[in-house]
């Protein structure tokens, strides 16, 4: 079966994912990370520096260590420094690019009550709003001739300042990077601009122009109600509008502290770069309060959240929180099952084949074993900088025509239910998944920046060489183990479901009545529907009547889109 491999944009690296384990092609480091200059929190700063503040100086490059095979690579270790920060330095490579990640164990969970979005806005003003030595425009003008990237990614529990530059320009770049953290400008005009941009991002882009992410973010808030993850990372509108520069300054001093910082270095760096950066950043506030507790979340309803908005189609997301993590012994088996059900942007999964290919319901249908975001340079493969103590299983049905939206929900629930009982994954599906993942995983760390991101994630989870361990574990997984792990972890009755589209009152009525919702196939120019095999039509009938799982009025909640994230 054809598989769509999404690889680095601008270079078109082709990778054949057969079971020949030695077939790995080296991706272009520069282009593979090009899109990383756009961060989750906002736009990246890029730009002949005026006299920068004192900072580490670049030293002559040292010889790289000999290349090691995957199985021989030692696990990177974090050195605890007197300042309280950690230091993780990957083996030197021959690349001309130096990657630095300044990762804080701070994120949206640190937003105080009534201040949802404070961490993102604080990080953006620091990264984009200028330093004491450089105003925002001068910052851009300084970075541009260096061909340097400086941005920030904020998630629930982690904030990562990402810096990337050619080693010849490192000495000019480092003072800017460290000043972003040590001496942010806190310019009132830049604060106002970035706060307005944050408000517009939620109000205009998310609520009005991005139905797919509207559904996914609404699902996240639904799954994590009354939980530290239960507020939109980007922020709530009333909270954002109430924030002041003083709020941001106090928050930065509270969460961007030395004891929460890990400094990561990779690429063709000079000797002692990590130690020099660490010495400079030892001037950060030394201590913070411990990070907030993140308890295990449990599905607690309602079953359906129906978001009323004027749209041409209906976006659908469903999911449930669970405790699966990278160090769980079921990870490899479950990843094969997830692949067979619906790998992101691949065509082999049951959801893609049976909802899109056989029935033409929409563009794509996928399943995910952990939190996934499509934006940025990690769109299809590596998802670094987002490790979490709490994860979730989700199913994403890309927008569906309104006349088939409830059929699509039922079809997905039908397929999930059958995979647990009447139609477990076959030996052929398992072997296909193992062969595909054996190659696909090799794409995840094709650059030094991605290797660094995974090493920092591994430190968060307390594992070593996650990707290598995952890939090696696949080879001995049996079909029985795959199905056992799937049955252990997946429970369609616990899925919470978000639908975003128009006329949700009629959707609610049908959900509560339980009446069938037959598929409406597209008609040709003569008004006829295409002929379908009798077996498919019989399954269509079963899907159309599959129980939606609502148990009364309280299980089906409607909300106007302009009340979301308010």
N, C-alpha and C positions, 0 to 999 in steps of 0.2 A: 504494500500500500504506500502511495506517495506520502512523504512526510515533508512538511514545510519547515525548513530550518531557517530561523531568523538569526542572522549574524551581524557583524559590525557594519554599520552604515558607512558609506563612502569608500569602502574598499572592496566589498563584495566577496568576502572570503567564503569559498565553497568548502563544505565539510561533509564527507560521506559518512553516515553513521551506521556502518556495518559492524560486525563483531570483531573485526580485525583491530585489536586493541592498540597497535602501534601507529595507526594512521592519525596523526595529529598535525595540523598545519598551524604554523605560527601566525597569529593575527597581527596586524599593524597596531603597534601600541598607541600611536598618536590618534588614528582615526577611531579606534575602538572606544576611546574615552571622549571623543569630541563632544558628544551630547551631554556628558556629565557636567559641562559648564552651565547647564540649567539645573537648578537644585529644586528639591521639594518645597523649600520655603520661598523661593522666588527666583529672580533673575540674578545671574552671576555678575560680579564686578570684573571687568577686564580692562586694563589700560596702562615717560622719562621722569623719573621721580625727582621731586625736589629733595633737599637734603633729608634722608630718612633718619629716624631715631636709631640709636645704637642697637645692634642686634648681632646675631652670629655671623661670622664670616665664612665663606666657602673655602675649603682647603682642597689641595690637589686630589684628584680621584685616585683611589686605590685599585689594585687589581681585583677583578671579580673572582669569587670562589668558583671552583670547577662545578659544572652542571651535575646534578644528581638525578637519578631516576625517581619517579614519584614515590615508590615504596621506601626509598632511602632518605627522603627529606626529613630532617629533624623538625620536630614541632617548634615553631617560634615561641620564645618565652618572653614574658613581660618582666622587666627589671623595675623593682620598686625604688624610687628615688627619695632622697631626704626631704624634698618638697612635698611628698605625698603623691606625686604623679607617677604614672607608669610609663615605661619606654619599651616599645616593640620595634625592633629593627630587623627587617627581612634580609636575607643574603644579597649581597651586591650583585647587580647584573651588568651586562654590557650596554644597556640602553642609555641614551643621552638624556632622558627625561628623569627628573626627580619628583617623586610623589610623597607628599606629607599629608597625613590626616591627624587632626587634633580633635579627638573624640571625647566628649564629655558624657558621663552617665547622668544625663539630664535631658528631659524631653517634655512632651505635653502633660505627662503625669505630674509634673512639678508646677503646672499652672494653678494658682490659688483659686478658691471658689470665687466666681464672678469675674474671672480673668482668663477665660478660655482663649487661647491663642497668644498668650503673653510670651511664651518661650520662642515661638516662631518669629514674632515681631521683634523681640529683643535681638535675636540672632541676625535677622535681616538688617536691622539698623546698624549693628556692629560691622557686618560684612560689606554693606553697600553704602552706608551713610558717611564714610570718611573716618579719618583718624585725626588726632591732634595736629599732626604734621601735614596732612593732606585732606582738603575738603572732598566731597563726593566726586566732583568733576575732576579734580587733580588726581584722585585715586584711579579713576578710569584712564586718565591720560598717562599715568605712571605704569599701569599694567600693560597697556596696548603694545608699546614697542618691545616689551619683554616676551610677548606671546605667552603670557602667563594666565592661568586660571585661578580664580579665588572665589569660592562659593561656600554654601552651607546647606546641609540637609538636616531636617528636624523630623524626628518620629516620636513615638510614644515615650520611649525610654532613652533615646540617644540623640545627641546633637553633634554633628561632625562638620568641622570647618575643613574644607578640602582645598589643598594648594598644589599646584602642578606647574613646573617650569623646566626649561632646558638648563642643564647644569652650568652652562656658560653664563647664564643670567641669575644664578642662584644668589650671589652675593648682594645684588640689588633688590632681589625679591624678598629675601627673608625679613629685612626690617619692616617691610609693609605687612607681611603676614603676622608677625608678632605684635605689631602696633594695633592691628584690628582687635586683638584680644586685650591687650594691656592698656591701650590709650584710644578707645573709641571716641569719636567726636561728639556724639549726642547732639547733633545739629537740629534745632527745632524745625526748620523747613524740611529736612530730610525725614525726620520723624513723621511730620504731617503727611508728606508724600507717600511714604511707605505704609502708614496706617490707612490712608485712603485706598491705596492699591490693595491692601489686605481685605478691606471691606468690599471693594468692587469684585475681588476674586470670589468671595463667597456669594455676594448678592447677585452679581451679573453672570459670572462664568458658571459657578457651580449650580445655583438655583435655576438659572434660566437657559444656559447654553450648553450644558454638559450633562445630558440625561444619564449616561452610563455611570459617570462618577457620582452623580447625585444619588443613584440607586445604591451604589456600593458604600458611600459614606453614610447614607441613611441606615443601611443595614448594620454598619459598624456601631452607630449610636444605639440602634435597637438591641443588638446582641449584648452590648456592654452597658446597658442602663444600670445606674447605681454602682458603677465600677470605675476605677481610675482611668480606664481607656474610653469612657463613655462620652467624651466631649470631642468634637471635631478638632483635629490637630491645628488646622488653619485658624480656628477661633470662632466664637459666636459673635454675631453682629453687635449686639448691645454691649458686650464685654469689650470688643475692639474699640468701639466708639468712645468708651469711657476711659481708656488708657492714657497715661501721661508719660512724659519723659522720665519723671521721677520713678514711676512704676518700673520702667525698663532698667534704669540704673540700679535700683535696689534688687531687681530680679537677677541681673547679671552678676552682681556681687554674691548672691545667694547660691546660684546654680552653676556658674562657670568658674569653679574653684579648682585649686591644684589637686585636692584629694579626689576629685571626680574625673580628672583628666588622664587620658592615655595618649601618648604621642607615638604615632606610627610613621615609619620611614621606609621607603622602598625605591628601587630603580638604581640609577647610576650615581648615587650620592657620594660626596667626599667623606673622608674619615671624620668620625666624631660628630657628624651632623646632628644626630639625635641628641647626644649629650649637650651640644651647644644650644639647640632649640630648648631643651629642657631647662638649662641654666637660665636662659632669658625668661622663660615663662614661670620660673620659680617666684617671680614677682606678683603672680596672681594671688587673690585672696586665698589663704591656705586651707581653710576649713569650711565645710557646709554641714547642714543637717543631713542625716542619712536619707538616701532616696526613698520615696514613698513605697509602702508595701503594695504589692500587686497580687491580690488573692485570686484563687481559681474562680473563673466565671462559669455560670451554669445557665442553660437556656431557661427562660422563665416567661416567655411570651410577651406580647401577643403573637399569634401565629402569622398574621398578616399586618403589614403597615402599607396602606394605600396612599400614595402621594398624588394629590390632585394638581395637575398642571396642564396647560395647553401644549400638547406635543403631537407630532405626526405618528408616533409609535409609542410602544410601552417598553421601558427598560425594566429588567427583572434581575434581582440578586437574591440569593438565599444562602443561609449559613448557620453555623452553630459554633460556639466556643468549645475548645478542647485543650487538653494538656500536652499534646504531642510536641516534642522538641527534637532538635538535631541529635541529641544523645540518646533518644529512645531506641531500644532494640528493634522496634517495629518500623522504624523509619524507612529502611530499604524496601521491605515488603509492601508497605503502604504506598510508597512512591510508585511502585510498579502498578498497583491497583489504580491509583489516581491517573497514571498515564493511560491505562486502558479505558478509564471512564472519560477522560478529556484533558489532555495536555494543552497548555496555553498555545494557541495559534498553530496547533497541529491537527491533522485531518484523520488520524487513525481512531480516535476515541469514540466510544459508543454515542456520547451526546452529540458530537459533531456529525457522525455518520447518520444517525437516526433522526435528528431534528433538522439539521441543515441539508445534508446530501439527499436523504430519502424524501424529505417532506418540504424542503425549501422554506422553513419557517423564518430564518434570519441569517445573519452573517456568520456567527460563530457561537459555540457553546462549550464551556470549559469548566474544569474542577481544579481546586487548589487545596493543598495540604497545609499551607501557612499563609500569613498575610502577604498579599501581592499587590504591587502598584505598577501600572503600565508606563507611567511617564518617565522620561529621562533616558540616559544611555544604557540603563539596565533593563530596557523594556521587555526583553524576551528571555534573558538568561539570568545573569547574576543579580541578586537582590540584596546588596550589602548595605550596611548602615541602618538596618531596620530590625535588629534582633529584639525579641520580646520574651518576657517571662510567661506570657499568656498568648496562645495562638488560636486559630480558628480554621474550620473547614468551610469552604464556600463553593458555590456553583454560580457561574455568571452566564446568563443568557443575554446575548447582545440584543438590542431592541427588536421587538416583534410587532407586526401589524396588529392593530387593536382587535380585529375579529378573530385572531388566533392566540391572543395573549394568555388566556386561561388554559387553552389546550397545551400551549408550550410549557406552562408550569406543571400541568398534570403529566405531560410526556416526560419531563425531567424526573419527577417524583416516581413515576412508573418505572423508568430505567434504573434509578437508584434502588428501588425496592426489589426489583427482579435480580439485580446483581448480588443481593444479599441472600436470596432464596432460590427461585426457580432457575436463574441463569448466572451462576457464579462465573468468574473469569476462567477462561480455558487455558490449557497448556500453551496453545498457539499465541494467545494474547500475552501471556506472561513472557514467553520467549521473545516475542517482538518488542515488548516493553524493555526487557533486559538489554537486548541488542541496541535499541535506540538510546537508552539512558547511558549505556557504556560509552557511547561516543558523545552524546549531547553534553554530559557533565564536563567533558574536557573543554567545552567552549566557555565555561563559567569563569575560569581564571586565566584567560589568555593574555592578560596584561599585568604589569606590576601593580597597577592601581587596584585591580580586582583581587589579586593575591593578597594585597594589604588589607583590603576590606574584609575578606573572608577570615584572615588571621585575627583581626580585631573582633569579628563576630564570634569566632571560636573561643576567644578569651571570655567573652560575655557568657557563653553557654557552658564554659568549663570543659571543652572538648579540644582535641588536637587533630588537624588535618581532616576536617569534616568531609570535604569533597573527595579526597582519596579514600577515606574509610567508607563513604557511601558507595562509591564506584566499586570498590573491592567487595563490599558486602553483597552487591547485587548478584554476583556470580553463583552463589550457593543457595539463593532463595528458591524455594519450591512453590509450585502452584497452590499446594495446600496452605503454606504459610501466608501467601498473598491473600487468599480468601479468608483465612482466619483473622488476619490483621484488619481487613476491611470490615468484617462482621463485628469485630471488637470495638472499632472506633466510630463507625458511621451509623447513624440512626436517623433515617428520614423523618421520623415523627418529631424529632427535636429541632428540625430546621425552622428558622424564622425567615419570612419571605417579604421582600419589598417589591412593590410594583409602582412605577412612576409614569403617569400618563393622564389622559383626560377621561371624563365620565366615570370616575371611580365609584360613584353611587351604584351604578348598574353592576359593576364588578363585585362590589360588596354583597349585593342582593343575590347574585348567582353563587358566590362562595358559601353564603349561609344557607341557601336552599339546597345546594348540592346537585343542582340540575346539570345534565351533561352539556359539554361544550365541544361539539364536533369540529374537526378541522375544516377550514375553508381553503381548498386548493385554488391556486391562481387559474383563471380561465384564459383560454387562448382568444385570438381575434374573432373567432366564430361564437364565442360564449361557452365553449365546451371545456370541461375539466379534463386533464390528462388521465389516460388509463393507468390504473395502479394494480399491482398484483393482489389477488384475493387475500393472500396471507397478510399483506400490509394493511389492507382495509379492515381486516379483523382486528389487528393490533390497534389501528386508529380508534376503533369502537371501544376497545378496552381502555385506551388512554383517555378518551373523552369522558369516561365515567369514573376515572380513578379518584378515590377520596382525596379532597384537598386538605383535610385534617383540621378544619376550624371547628371549635366546640362551643360556639355561642357568640353573642354580640361582642363580648370583651376580647375575643380572639381576632377580630377584624377591625382595626382602627384606621380611620381616615384622617388626613391632615392636609390642609392647603400648603402648597410649596412655599408660600411667603411666610409661613410660620416655622419652617425648618431652620435650624442653626441661628435662631434669633437671639 
